[in-house]
Amino acid sequence: MLSNQYSIAEVREIIGAEGEIVKEDIISILLTDSRRINNAAEGLFFALSGRRNGHEFIAEAYSAGVRNFVVKEGPEIKLPDANFLIVIDVLAALQTLAIHHRSRFNLDVIGITGSNGKTIVKEWLYQLMSADKIIVRNPKSYNSQIGVPLSVWQITDRANLGIFEAGISLPGEMDTLEAIIKPNVGVLTHLGSAHAEGFENDREKVLEKLKLFKHCTLLIHNYDQLVAYKADIPATTTFTWSRNFNQADLYVFSETIIKKNYYLRARYKGDEIECLIPFLDQASVENAIVCWATLLAIGYSAGEADDRLEHLNPVSMRLELKTGINDCSVIDDSYNSDLQSLEIALNFLNQQNQHSKKTLVLSDIFQSGLPDDVLYKQVAELIKSKKVDKFIGVGEALLARAAYFDLPETYFYTDTTELLNNLLTLGFKSETILIKGSRSFEFERVSRALVQKTHETVMEINLNAMLNNLNYYKAKLKPGVKLMAMVKAFSYGSGTFELANMLQYNKVDYLAVAYTDEGISLRQAGINMPIMVLNAEQSAFDKLIEFKLEPVLYSFGLFDDFIKYVQQHGVLNYPAHLKIDTGMHRLGFVPFDIDLLRELLEENKYLRIVSIFSHLAASEAAAHDDFTKEQLSRFEKATQELEECLGYKVIKHLLNTSGITRWPNAQFDMVRLGIGLYGIDAAVDPIDTSLQPITSLKTSISQVKKIAAGETVGYGRKGVMLKDGAIATVRIGYADGYLRAFGNGVGNMLIKGVLVPTIGNVSMDMCMIDVSGVDAKEGDEVIVFNEQHRIEELATQIGTIPYEILTNISQRVKRVYFYE
């Protein structure tokens, strides 16, 4: 039987490593992240170097139980009973091991690439063929130089089909992924502008993608997209589809919407065939046609393909973090369940520190390719390793294997209805609940029961986009420069612990809040990293010290008050920060104060100055660069004089978001990342797509009505219909943060891709939009702002800045956090 178990000696030989083996071990798990350790005893940790050097986390992985490591040549590392395999390139070693593992298995493999739709097509092909195939595939969108090797490592001889997607961003990357995946069938999804930044032109990008298919005997693709590349197609045989070219193998000549389904008619092998797809948006329709073509190309009959496509389910690509009842947090992943995505969801559960109690609601897992006894033993071991406190199993397979689950609290139910009938007896309170279920169990009913009820205006926060933005700025930092994230004002309106958990998990060095109570909220939510308080009040000194928060001292009055407090309470060397006013003229000691400040700091045993900082007034504006240089000079002088007095080095920081972008030589010891974390930076070119907006604000239509020309709308009769038309009342008003300034046509919203203007005054709880000419209905979604209709545009409409728009979003607006 072929599996993914190797001796450490075999691994050393496969990757060509040096290093003595001090302990014979079996390897079955490949690890690249010290925060995500599973089955440490059989884990092999690859110390990859990216934005952070993986060698820095060896001790953390070792403390979690890992004893086998692949490291880069350099200083010798030794830990008791640990094997260190030394290589020139750690990533190349990971890829080499995956290539070797793939070579041991003679199974059919479908390789998928394209600009858009790769993951959806992969997941749909899995749905469509899992009834008669045992399939191994990438977890979620693990399609990178690291993700593909980890995905292919899952192959064992139980699988008879592999479906792997490959994503690239630079020339030369696909050769390695092709060698790892080694597909014999290729699928090319939609070609678009995504990931084009690393290529000189479209041709270079397409040719790089086509390298995935160089050993394929069959390639399925859209005829129209590769017309200019016929001579470059490497596959032996092609199967083409088209909506325009009637000589394509699958020519889709008719498209009609029937109720909530998309009805397609096509010509195939001289016959007319049909297909019904349960989606209406064009991206889903194109992805479904790709799947239709793939099924036909590999031998499914037209009737079988139609029947299977008609029952396609949406692919849930993201976890949703919501506020639950009884002070709970709910992670909703209620549409799919398999072993790989369960591990990803459990890792996200463990990122949450707001509650000490972790709960998992899990359904039976279908079509895993494993015998049930083997599968649920693995599930039980995984759940136990992730330190779940309370487990609720739903389904007959889980119920029959209840004995496998050795956890503090366990409950089992035959189906979802039985669980709902017993929900009140489970006593959910102050816990983080992960809901993870196969679609047939309808766990959305459980989610609705556990999520706190609020009105339909929702602010969505994309945690993946936030992580992208964080990494964008990290990549600009010189080695050793620390990063402080600003999470004041409810994280610019985006949340508290939800974002702080992500920042702490991704090893940001400091957080900064405006007031002590904000810091207390973070501490109570399990945030244990250093927190700086920008505006510490004398009345809250006791709480500040109780919760280990670090004050900013910016005036002699505050300095004296804090010194007296810590002196009276016998506190020594309490960490504090000094703010210098170099020209912003808001808060801080001015240059004239430095001599007196030096006297107060000399031989001071009550304070330990952690950092000295200042704030740039116009870092984003080239017109004020001379003034910024003057601020820089003043800061350098002040910090030098203060460090001489203190007798020790402190962290120096001056740059805000735009400063990081425009003043790379002024990074000092730390930078402060604020609005850039949320995807907004005035110093970044608007056409640069490297930053991603993390928030979108959505509402819905409560009523649509026809209005005749000359009729007035809203309070004060300020809105006037200039011609016959229709208005829609939407569920957002100034109490939600949609300011009155947006009324009377100043603001606009997106509905069905069309920008429509407001009409009349904005009311407290609602406002009206002119939907004349738009097919708008009650319940339709309305976008106030998102990545297309950007928040910067709204700010321009009313002559303000994005900060004000974000921080004005009311707390009664429900926040939902997404993580893919």
MIGUDREN-5168 format. One record per residue (C-alpha): x, y negated, z negated. Coordinates in steps of 0.02 Angstrom, whole numbers, plus 50000, padded with zeros to 5 digits. Example, Ala and Ser with C-alpha at 12.3 -4.5 7.8 and 13.67 -1.06 7.14 Angstrom:
<sites>
X; Y; Z
50615; 50225; 49610
50684; 50053; 49643
</sites>
This chain:
<sites>
X; Y; Z
50000; 50000; 50000
50069; 49830; 50052
50044; 49689; 49929
50123; 49524; 49883
50232; 49597; 49745
50420; 49591; 49763
50563; 49619; 49644
50666; 49465; 49606
50814; 49554; 49687
50713; 49574; 49848
50668; 49390; 49846
50850; 49340; 49823
50899; 49443; 49976
50754; 49379; 50084
50792; 49195; 50054
50981; 49217; 50054
51004; 49145; 49880
51153; 49145; 49764
51138; 49168; 49577
51150; 49308; 49451
50994; 49407; 49407
50994; 49421; 49218
50822; 49502; 49205
50733; 49618; 49326
50560; 49548; 49361
50416; 49574; 49482
50357; 49420; 49579
50177; 49405; 49638
50138; 49219; 49616
50224; 49072; 49702
50223; 48912; 49598
50265; 48735; 49653
50183; 48632; 49515
50226; 48647; 49330
50052; 48585; 49285
49968; 48731; 49375
50042; 48888; 49303
49948; 49052; 49323
50017; 49225; 49280
50182; 49149; 49226
50260; 49321; 49195
50253; 49360; 49382
50277; 49181; 49441
50421; 49112; 49545
50441; 48923; 49527
50509; 48827; 49677
50590; 48664; 49618
50539; 48562; 49770
50604; 48386; 49794
50481; 48258; 49858
50428; 48096; 49777
50478; 48180; 49614
50621; 48301; 49595
50551; 48472; 49552
50707; 48511; 49450
50644; 48387; 49320
50499; 48504; 49282
50593; 48667; 49260
50588; 48650; 49071
50400; 48622; 49076
50375; 48777; 49184
50491; 48876; 49070
50392; 48825; 48916
50234; 48888; 49006
50313; 49060; 49021
50397; 49056; 49193
50564; 49147; 49199
50606; 49145; 49384
50660; 48991; 49480
50721; 48941; 49653
50832; 48788; 49636
50945; 48682; 49744
51133; 48694; 49738
51205; 48579; 49607
51240; 48578; 49421
51218; 48750; 49347
51054; 48774; 49253
51038; 48905; 49117
50893; 48954; 49006
50878; 49114; 48903
50812; 49264; 49003
50784; 49158; 49159
50836; 49199; 49337
50895; 49054; 49445
50906; 49084; 49633
51015; 48948; 49709
50983; 48891; 49888
51030; 48745; 50000
50848; 48695; 50037
50709; 48747; 49917
50566; 48711; 50039
50652; 48811; 50175
50671; 48956; 50051
50484; 48951; 50015
50445; 48952; 50200
50570; 49093; 50234
50489; 49201; 50101
50317; 49169; 50179
50382; 49211; 50354
50451; 49376; 50289
50288; 49417; 50198
50183; 49381; 50353
50295; 49492; 50460
50248; 49645; 50356
50064; 49640; 50408
49991; 49684; 50578
49823; 49596; 50565
49729; 49480; 50682
49759; 49298; 50636
49664; 49145; 50698
49770; 48987; 50692
49677; 48821; 50689
49743; 48646; 50717
49679; 48479; 50780
49657; 48301; 50716
49487; 48324; 50633
49376; 48469; 50582
49511; 48599; 50545
49451; 48642; 50370
49266; 48641; 50415
49294; 48755; 50566
49401; 48872; 50459
49269; 48882; 50323
49127; 48906; 50448
49220; 49044; 50539
49243; 49125; 50368
49055; 49113; 50337
49014; 49178; 50511
49128; 49330; 50508
49143; 49380; 50325
48996; 49500; 50341
49102; 49620; 50444
49281; 49564; 50408
49389; 49553; 50252
49464; 49381; 50276
49611; 49290; 50198
49618; 49102; 50226
49691; 48938; 50162
49615; 48881; 49997
49525; 48716; 50034
49640; 48615; 50148
49808; 48692; 50103
49877; 48662; 50278
50043; 48575; 50247
50225; 48631; 50249
50197; 48688; 50069
50013; 48736; 50078
50030; 48856; 50226
50163; 48965; 50143
50060; 48975; 49984
49907; 49023; 50089
49994; 49158; 50192
50067; 49232; 50031
49889; 49291; 49990
49892; 49421; 50130
49882; 49602; 50073
49836; 49758; 50171
49657; 49742; 50110
49629; 49599; 50235
49595; 49635; 50418
49582; 49453; 50476
49675; 49295; 50431
49609; 49120; 50467
49738; 48985; 50434
49738; 48800; 50476
49896; 48699; 50506
49913; 48512; 50484
50061; 48408; 50541
50113; 48226; 50526
50286; 48224; 50607
50371; 48298; 50761
50457; 48464; 50731
50342; 48524; 50592
50235; 48646; 50691
50373; 48770; 50735
50392; 48818; 50553
50204; 48832; 50524
50185; 48939; 50681
50320; 49058; 50619
50231; 49074; 50451
50053; 49095; 50520
50100; 49190; 50679
49924; 49181; 50754
49869; 49287; 50901
49709; 49184; 50926
49713; 48994; 50928
49575; 48866; 50899
49600; 48682; 50939
49475; 48567; 50853
49439; 48384; 50892
49587; 48279; 50946
49580; 48102; 50879
49684; 47966; 50798
49709; 48051; 50628
49891; 48077; 50575
49955; 47983; 50729
50073; 47869; 50632
50221; 47988; 50643
50215; 48007; 50833
50269; 47891; 50972
50113; 47925; 51075
49964; 48042; 51094
50056; 48158; 51211
50195; 48191; 51086
50064; 48230; 50953
49962; 48348; 51064
50117; 48442; 51122
50171; 48465; 50942
50000; 48538; 50897
50003; 48656; 51046
50161; 48737; 50976
50050; 48831; 50853
49983; 48934; 50999
50148; 48981; 51084
50126; 49166; 51044
49936; 49172; 51057
49849; 49286; 51181
49692; 49178; 51173
49662; 48992; 51146
49488; 48916; 51120
49480; 48730; 51159
49375; 48587; 51228
49410; 48582; 51415
49396; 48393; 51424
49527; 48362; 51291
49665; 48463; 51376
49634; 48417; 51559
49798; 48321; 51561
49890; 48464; 51473
49848; 48616; 51581
50031; 48648; 51619
50076; 48634; 51434
49953; 48762; 51365
50060; 48906; 51299
49926; 49039; 51269
49907; 49187; 51388
49718; 49164; 51406
49602; 49018; 51369
49417; 49005; 51328
49352; 48830; 51361
49195; 48738; 51311
49129; 48573; 51373
48979; 48458; 51373
49031; 48385; 51541
49123; 48513; 51647
49004; 48644; 51716
49144; 48768; 51755
49195; 48785; 51572
49172; 48958; 51497
49039; 48884; 51383
48951; 48737; 51467
48834; 48647; 51346
48709; 48560; 51461
48563; 48521; 51345
48554; 48450; 51169
48391; 48418; 51076
48343; 48381; 50896
48206; 48496; 50831
48151; 48442; 50657
48312; 48447; 50555
48406; 48561; 50673
48511; 48532; 50828
48459; 48640; 50976
48592; 48677; 51107
48575; 48763; 51276
48726; 48820; 51374
48784; 48925; 51521
48896; 49072; 51480
48947; 49213; 51600
48812; 49158; 51722
48672; 49165; 51593
48581; 49031; 51497
48604; 49051; 51310
48546; 48948; 51161
48600; 48903; 50986
48515; 48817; 50840
48627; 48724; 50717
48564; 48662; 50547
48656; 48494; 50559
48624; 48331; 50649
48783; 48227; 50633
48896; 48232; 50786
49053; 48288; 50693
48961; 48442; 50627
48885; 48478; 50797
49057; 48476; 50881
49131; 48586; 50745
48985; 48707; 50765
49013; 48714; 50954
49196; 48758; 50920
49135; 48901; 50809
49007; 48955; 50940
49143; 48962; 51072
49259; 49058; 50955
49129; 49192; 50916
49092; 49218; 51101
49276; 49218; 51147
49321; 49356; 51024
49177; 49469; 51075
49018; 49427; 50979
48859; 49435; 51082
48764; 49275; 51122
48616; 49333; 51016
48725; 49377; 50866
48818; 49212; 50877
48655; 49114; 50883
48584; 49208; 50734
48739; 49178; 50627
48760; 48995; 50674
48579; 48959; 50630
48618; 49008; 50450
48776; 48905; 50428
48790; 48817; 50260
48872; 48647; 50231
49050; 48657; 50168
49078; 48573; 50001
49253; 48502; 50012
49252; 48407; 49849
49222; 48423; 49665
49106; 48293; 49589
49138; 48227; 49414
48981; 48153; 49336
48919; 48092; 49168
48819; 48229; 49083
48690; 48240; 48945
48742; 48239; 48761
48910; 48154; 48793
48964; 48289; 48915
49060; 48274; 49078
49001; 48383; 49221
49112; 48444; 49364
48995; 48498; 49503
49064; 48627; 49625
48900; 48718; 49648
48910; 48766; 49832
49051; 48891; 49850
49143; 49018; 49746
49298; 49120; 49781
49453; 49161; 49681
49564; 49029; 49762
49443; 48883; 49748
49402; 48938; 49569
49584; 48914; 49522
49586; 48740; 49602
49428; 48692; 49508
49497; 48758; 49342
49654; 48654; 49368
49543; 48501; 49388
49447; 48551; 49232
49611; 48555; 49136
49654; 48380; 49195
49506; 48316; 49096
49554; 48264; 48920
49398; 48169; 48867
49329; 48322; 48776
49426; 48457; 48687
49299; 48591; 48733
49306; 48664; 48909
49156; 48759; 48979
49137; 48859; 49140
48973; 48909; 49221
49014; 49038; 49355
48910; 49145; 49473
48952; 49312; 49551
49083; 49298; 49687
49039; 49374; 49856
49144; 49440; 50001
49311; 49432; 49910
49378; 49589; 49993
49419; 49661; 49820
49329; 49799; 49725
49219; 49717; 49593
49317; 49790; 49447
49481; 49721; 49516
49403; 49553; 49561
49323; 49517; 49393
49475; 49574; 49295
49573; 49444; 49394
49437; 49315; 49362
49438; 49351; 49176
49628; 49338; 49166
49627; 49175; 49263
49492; 49097; 49153
49582; 49150; 48995
49748; 49080; 49058
49662; 48912; 49090
49603; 48908; 48908
49416; 48900; 48942
49322; 48893; 48776
49147; 48935; 48833
49102; 49048; 48978
48930; 49068; 49055
48919; 49206; 49187
48772; 49217; 49305
48738; 49369; 49412
48724; 49557; 49396
48907; 49591; 49436
48969; 49474; 49298
48839; 49539; 49176
48896; 49719; 49206
49076; 49668; 49167
49046; 49556; 49017
49174; 49657; 48917
49315; 49590; 49027
49292; 49413; 48961
49384; 49393; 48796
49344; 49211; 48758
49281; 49114; 48606
49104; 49098; 48675
49025; 49202; 48813
48848; 49209; 48882
48781; 49311; 49028
48621; 49296; 49131
48554; 49397; 49277
48509; 49245; 49381
48499; 49055; 49383
48318; 49049; 49326
48360; 49147; 49169
48504; 49027; 49134
48391; 48875; 49155
48262; 48952; 49038
48397; 48969; 48905
48489; 48805; 48938
48433; 48718; 48778
48494; 48861; 48669
48673; 48841; 48736
48696; 48679; 48638
48796; 48579; 48765
48876; 48431; 48674
49039; 48335; 48698
49115; 48460; 48818
49177; 48460; 48997
49072; 48581; 49101
49130; 48654; 49267
48986; 48721; 49372
49054; 48841; 49503
48936; 48949; 49604
48901; 49035; 49767
48769; 48943; 49869
48636; 49078; 49851
48630; 49048; 49662
48567; 48869; 49688
48676; 48799; 49549
48625; 48623; 49603
48474; 48657; 49490
48594; 48680; 49344
48687; 48521; 49390
48525; 48420; 49395
48479; 48484; 49222
48648; 48438; 49146
48684; 48271; 49230
48628; 48112; 49146
48482; 48035; 49239
48511; 47864; 49319
48440; 47768; 49464
48488; 47802; 49644
48621; 47667; 49665
48787; 47757; 49652
48969; 47704; 49654
49077; 47844; 49724
49261; 47850; 49677
49378; 47957; 49781
49516; 48023; 49668
49612; 48094; 49816
49619; 47922; 49894
49680; 47851; 49729
49818; 47982; 49724
49864; 47938; 49904
49880; 47755; 49855
49982; 47798; 49701
50102; 47900; 49807
50110; 47761; 49938
50182; 47642; 49808
50289; 47775; 49723
50375; 47803; 49890
50428; 47620; 49889
50516; 47632; 49721
50702; 47652; 49698
50761; 47804; 49599
50730; 47785; 49413
50605; 47640; 49427
50455; 47670; 49316
50274; 47633; 49361
50140; 47553; 49252
49959; 47569; 49311
49835; 47431; 49268
49670; 47505; 49208
49599; 47350; 49126
49419; 47294; 49150
49351; 47471; 49161
49487; 47510; 49290
49429; 47366; 49400
49250; 47430; 49384
49296; 47607; 49436
49294; 47699; 49269
49398; 47732; 49113
49458; 47906; 49068
49413; 47975; 49240
49553; 47877; 49323
49669; 47879; 49173
49663; 48070; 49170
49720; 48074; 49351
49859; 47948; 49317
49919; 48042; 49164
49915; 48207; 49258
50020; 48131; 49396
50149; 48067; 49271
50130; 47879; 49282
50244; 47804; 49148
50129; 47674; 49069
49950; 47614; 49069
49898; 47434; 49036
49730; 47374; 48969
49666; 47199; 48931
49598; 47225; 48755
49621; 47343; 48609
49449; 47424; 48624
49491; 47478; 48802
49646; 47565; 48736
49547; 47647; 48596
49424; 47718; 48723
49567; 47796; 48819
49644; 47871; 48662
49476; 47943; 48611
49463; 48020; 48785
49627; 48114; 48761
49747; 47996; 48848
49912; 48012; 48753
50033; 47917; 48865
50100; 47743; 48818
49969; 47605; 48831
50010; 47419; 48834
49877; 47295; 48773
49887; 47128; 48863
49775; 47029; 48745
49794; 47099; 48570
49684; 47009; 48443
49732; 46986; 48260
49564; 47059; 48205
49608; 47224; 48289
49788; 47248; 48229
49734; 47392; 48116
49653; 47487; 48260
49797; 47446; 48374
49919; 47532; 48257
49800; 47674; 48212
49784; 47721; 48396
49968; 47692; 48438
49937; 47551; 48561
50076; 47429; 48606
50038; 47242; 48599
50101; 47106; 48715
50169; 46958; 48615
50156; 46798; 48716
50154; 46656; 48587
50235; 46612; 48421
50068; 46615; 48333
50031; 46794; 48389
50211; 46843; 48355
50203; 46779; 48176
50033; 46858; 48143
50090; 47028; 48203
50254; 47022; 48108
50159; 46980; 47947
50037; 47123; 47976
50168; 47259; 48005
50274; 47191; 47862
50127; 47198; 47741
50088; 47376; 47795
50267; 47438; 47788
50278; 47475; 47974
50454; 47476; 48047
50511; 47467; 48229
50336; 47456; 48301
50341; 47452; 48493
50291; 47286; 48570
50313; 47192; 48733
50363; 47011; 48767
50284; 46909; 48904
50381; 46765; 48982
50295; 46624; 49076
50403; 46594; 49229
50278; 46484; 49322
50107; 46567; 49318
50063; 46456; 49168
49934; 46574; 49097
50009; 46667; 48950
50189; 46688; 48893
50340; 46608; 48812
50409; 46467; 48920
50597; 46451; 48951
50606; 46315; 48818
50548; 46444; 48688
50686; 46570; 48719
50813; 46502; 48593
50687; 46505; 48451
50624; 46675; 48505
50803; 46740; 48498
50819; 46682; 48318
50658; 46770; 48269
50712; 46932; 48353
50888; 46942; 48281
50901; 47083; 48155
50713; 47104; 48158
50673; 47275; 48085
50485; 47269; 48108
50479; 47265; 48298
50559; 47367; 48434
50543; 47272; 48597
50502; 47400; 48730
50489; 47284; 48878
50502; 47105; 48936
50397; 47051; 49083
50323; 46908; 49181
50193; 46886; 49317
50215; 46820; 49493
50092; 46685; 49543
50093; 46711; 49733
50192; 46868; 49775
50083; 46904; 49927
50106; 46733; 50011
50258; 46696; 50119
50219; 46510; 50102
50264; 46521; 49918
50420; 46628; 49932
50533; 46488; 49869
50426; 46475; 49712
50432; 46665; 49690
50622; 46659; 49702
50623; 46524; 49567
50513; 46637; 49456
50634; 46779; 49486
50782; 46671; 49435
50696; 46612; 49276
50650; 46791; 49230
50826; 46856; 49253
50897; 46717; 49143
50768; 46744; 49004
50788; 46934; 49000
50977; 46922; 48997
50973; 46804; 48848
50845; 46908; 48753
50935; 47073; 48784
51098; 46997; 48718
51006; 46949; 48559
50920; 47117; 48538
51079; 47217; 48564
50992; 47352; 48666
50920; 47376; 48840
50734; 47350; 48869
50619; 47390; 49015
50608; 47236; 49128
50461; 47217; 49247
50400; 47076; 49358
50315; 47146; 49514
50128; 47166; 49537
50047; 47258; 49682
50093; 47135; 49819
50263; 47111; 49740
50300; 47297; 49761
50261; 47278; 49946
50354; 47116; 49980
50494; 47106; 49851
50583; 47276; 49848
50742; 47201; 49776
50653; 47138; 49621
50592; 47305; 49552
50701; 47296; 49396
50658; 47443; 49280
50470; 47456; 49310
50331; 47389; 49421
50147; 47359; 49383
50022; 47433; 49505
49850; 47352; 49499
49726; 47326; 49639
49837; 47423; 49760
49791; 47581; 49666
49613; 47550; 49724
49664; 47529; 49906
49679; 47339; 49917
49840; 47242; 49943
49842; 47068; 50019
50023; 47096; 50073
49983; 47250; 50178
49935; 47225; 50361
49746; 47259; 50379
49780; 47377; 50526
49893; 47485; 50416
49790; 47637; 50365
49916; 47699; 50236
49810; 47631; 50093
49637; 47704; 50069
49490; 47619; 49984
49441; 47729; 49837
49266; 47661; 49805
49103; 47655; 49900
48938; 47585; 49838
48779; 47667; 49901
48595; 47640; 49870
48432; 47692; 49954
48275; 47620; 50030
48123; 47617; 49916
48000; 47546; 50044
47992; 47492; 50227
47860; 47372; 50291
47820; 47280; 50452
47823; 47090; 50439
47754; 46967; 50565
47850; 46817; 50631
47837; 46669; 50513
47805; 46775; 50356
47917; 46738; 50207
48014; 46862; 50101
48067; 46858; 49918
48070; 46733; 49775
48054; 46551; 49824
48001; 46605; 49999
48181; 46581; 50054
48180; 46720; 50182
48084; 46689; 50343
48053; 46817; 50482
48097; 46730; 50645
48007; 46863; 50747
47901; 47017; 50720
48003; 47154; 50637
48030; 47261; 50483
48113; 47242; 50314
48173; 47373; 50191
48178; 47350; 50003
48334; 47431; 49930
48372; 47484; 49752
48509; 47360; 49708
48505; 47185; 49636
48611; 47060; 49541
48593; 47162; 49380
48687; 47300; 49472
48822; 47179; 49528
48756; 47133; 49701
48773; 46947; 49675
48637; 46821; 49723
48763; 46739; 49839
48737; 46884; 49959
48555; 46837; 49988
48473; 46752; 50137
48579; 46833; 50272
48749; 46798; 50195
48778; 46982; 50154
48743; 47137; 50256
48733; 47325; 50229
48759; 47480; 50334
48612; 47592; 50377
48633; 47733; 50503
48793; 47651; 50563
48710; 47482; 50597
48753; 47324; 50500
48593; 47235; 50448
48578; 47068; 50357
48495; 47030; 50191
48338; 46926; 50198
48271; 46821; 50056
48344; 46799; 49882
48426; 46945; 49792
48317; 46997; 49644
48374; 47070; 49478
48345; 47252; 49527
48321; 47251; 49715
48345; 47154; 49874
48279; 47157; 50052
48367; 47190; 50217
48306; 47157; 50393
48295; 47327; 50479
48208; 47268; 50638
48258; 47386; 50778
48329; 47518; 50660
48241; 47684; 50630
48239; 47660; 50440
48133; 47765; 50322
48101; 47773; 50136
48240; 47868; 50049
48372; 47831; 50183
48547; 47799; 50119
48611; 47620; 50127
48797; 47577; 50115
48840; 47418; 50021
49026; 47444; 50050
49140; 47589; 50099
49294; 47621; 50205
49204; 47556; 50363
49113; 47408; 50286
49256; 47358; 50172
49246; 47267; 50009
49365; 47134; 50077
49229; 47087; 50203
49103; 47064; 50063
49226; 46954; 49968
49251; 46845; 50123
49063; 46828; 50147
49042; 46739; 49980
49212; 46657; 49967
49285; 46764; 49827
49411; 46904; 49803
49387; 47094; 49798
49429; 47097; 49611
49269; 47000; 49573
49161; 47114; 49679
49229; 47272; 49598
49224; 47213; 49418
49046; 47149; 49437
48973; 47321; 49475
48859; 47352; 49325
48881; 47497; 49205
48704; 47552; 49243
48765; 47601; 49417
48808; 47786; 49408
48991; 47828; 49444
49027; 47992; 49533
49208; 48047; 49552
49260; 48156; 49698
49412; 48268; 49706
49453; 48383; 49851
</sites>
